[in-house]
């Protein structure tokens, strides 16, 4: 799966620790815990203040809206190269490994400006999971 389409709603985790529950309420037990701020997830359902989500690995569950924010991140679904400008002819800055979390700055044409912990640059939109709108 790559770019988002009109039916897909991507969100990002707001905190470093986010509980995922079996159902849409605090009385449902915790299924698992995410420990990665900005991790992109896809909303697949909603009920009151909870959103049913699925991640890149097809894990699913319910998260309270206070733990979510508008999408600001992507995950590389294959190894990629980060460039200094939106062109394969510009200077390569870093190799981005499959599974790497990227914080989204903006997108233009077939390129997105992203940042990692150590680099900022441009990456081709292909094989990215998350919202690139």
N, C-alpha and C positions, 0 to 999 in steps of 0.2 A: 504494500500500500504506500502511496506517496502523497501527492498534493491533496488538500482537502477540497471537497466539492460543496455544493449548496446545502446538502442534507447533513453534512458532518459539522459538529460543533466541537472544537478542540478547546481545552482549558489547560491551565498549568497549576501545579501545586504551589500554594502560597507559603508554606512553611517547610522546615527540614524534617518534621515528623508529622505525618498525616495518617489517621486511622481510617481503614476501609472496613465497612461493616457488611454483614450478611443481608441487611435490609435497611429500609429508609427511616431510621429512627435511632435515638441514643439507647433505646432498650434492646436493640439487636446487638449480639456479640461482635467483637472485633474479629475480622477474618484474617487480616494481615496489616502491616504498617509500612508505609513508604517512608524512606529516609533520604529524600533527594528533592530539595527546593527546586522549583522551576520545571520539574519533570512534566512533559506533555502527556495528557490523557484525553480520551475521546468520550464525550457524553453520549450515552445511548438511550437514556430515559431520565425522567425527573418525577419527583413526588414531593410536594411542598418544598421544604428547604434542603432536600437531599437530591443529589445527582447520581444516577447509576453510570458508572464509567467502565471503560475497558482500556487497557494499556497495550503497548506494542507487542507484548508477549501473550496477549489474550487473557490476562488476569482481569477479573471484573469484581465489582462490588459497589457499595454506596458510600458517598462522601458528603458531609455537610458543606453547604455553600460557603461558610466562613473560612474553609480551608482551601478554597479555589480562587483563581483570578483569571482574567482574560489571557488567552494563549500568548506566550512570549518566548516559546522555545521549540526546538526541533530535535530529532534524533536521526543521526546518519544511519541508514539501513545497509550501507556498504562502505568500504574504504573510499575516501575522497581526498581531494587536495584543496586547501584553502589558499586563495590568491589575493594579491594586493589590490587588484581592480577586478571588475566584473568581466573578465576575459581570460581564456586559457593561455593567451599570449603574454599575460602580465606575470610578475614575479611570484613564484610559489612561496608561501610563507610557512606552511605546515602540512603534514599528513594527518588527516582526520580518520581515526579508526572507526569501524563499524560499531554502533552502539554509543558513540560519543554524544553527550548532551551539548547542544549549542543554543545560546541565548540569541534570539532574533532581534535585529535592529530594524531592518527594512528589506523589502524585496523590489526588484526592478527587472522587468522582462523575465529572463530565465535564471536570474541570479538573486541570491539573498546575502545581505551583509549580516554576519554573525560574529559572536565572540565566544571564546573559551576562557579558561582561567588565565591563559598566557598570551593568546593571540586575538586580533580582530582582523577580519578580512571577508572576502567574497567566496561563496560556494555555489556551485550549480544546483538548481532546484531538484534535479532528478535524485531519486532514492533518499528523500528526506521524509520523515514521519512527523506529522504535526501540522498546524495551521500556517500556511504561507501567504495568507491574504493580507 
